[in-house]
Amino acid sequence: MRLPVEPERLRRRYPSLSDEDLAAFAEVSARVLAATGARGRVLAGVMSAALRGREKEAAGATLDGEERTALAYTRALSKMQDGAPDA
């Protein structure tokens, strides 16, 4: 599935994005876009996994793959929002 914005373009626009951030953004975005009719449910699941991951990380616990990806996705979004040009 083709993403609305190519990862290389995102990297140029937001240089603070790591390889992990971009990979998570691409993976989650593709999953959400492919979930026709269930996008909200899929995104809610990602956000729940990110919250669990954040809590586990703060407690020093090991994250599972889904939590790690979801947390990297939310961090990528945060970096892109922080680097957004003024309106």
N, C-alpha and C positions, 0 to 999 in steps of 0.2 A: 504494500500500500504506500502510495506517495503522500508525504506529509505536506501540509499547506506551506510550510517554510522549510527550506533545506537546512540541515544542520550546519553546513559550512557558512551559510549566510548568518545564522544565529551566532556562530563563533566570532565572526567579524564584528557584528553589532554589539555583542556582549562578551568581551574578552575574558571576563572573570569566570565564564562557564568552563568547568572541567570536562574531561572526556566522560567521566561518570555521569555528570549532570546531563550532557547531551545524549548519552546512550539511554538514560532513564527517560528523558523528555521524549525521545523518538519512540521508545518502547510503549510508554503509557499513552502517548498521543495516538499511535497506531491502534492500540487496543480500544481506546475510547471511540475513535472514528469508525472502527469495524463493528462496533456494538450498536448497529442500527436498531432503534427502538428501545435500547437499554443503556444508553450513554450515561444518563444520570445515575443509574444504579452502579455501573462500572466505576464512574468517577467517585461516587460515594465510598465504594470499597477501597479505592486507592487512597482516599483521604483518611479513612479509618486505619489503614495499614501504616500510613505515614505517622499518624498520631501514636499508634502502638510503638512504632519504631523510635520515635522521639523519646517516649517514656522509657523504653528499654535502654536506649543509648544513655540517657541521663542516669539510669540506675547501674550502668556498667555491664548490662546483659548483652548477650549475642543476638543480633537481628537475623531473622530468616531472609531469604532472597526477596520475597515480596515486600517486606518491610523496608529493606535496604533500597530497593528500586523506588518505592513510593516516597521515601524520605528524600532521596536524591532528586526525584521529580519536583517535590515541593520546594526544595532548595534552588533548583534551576528556575522555577517560576519566580521565586523571591528575587533572585539575582537579575532576572529580566525586568521585573517591576522596578527594582531599585535603580536600574540603569536606563529606565525609560526617559525619553526626552520630555521636556516640559511642554504642556499643551499651549 
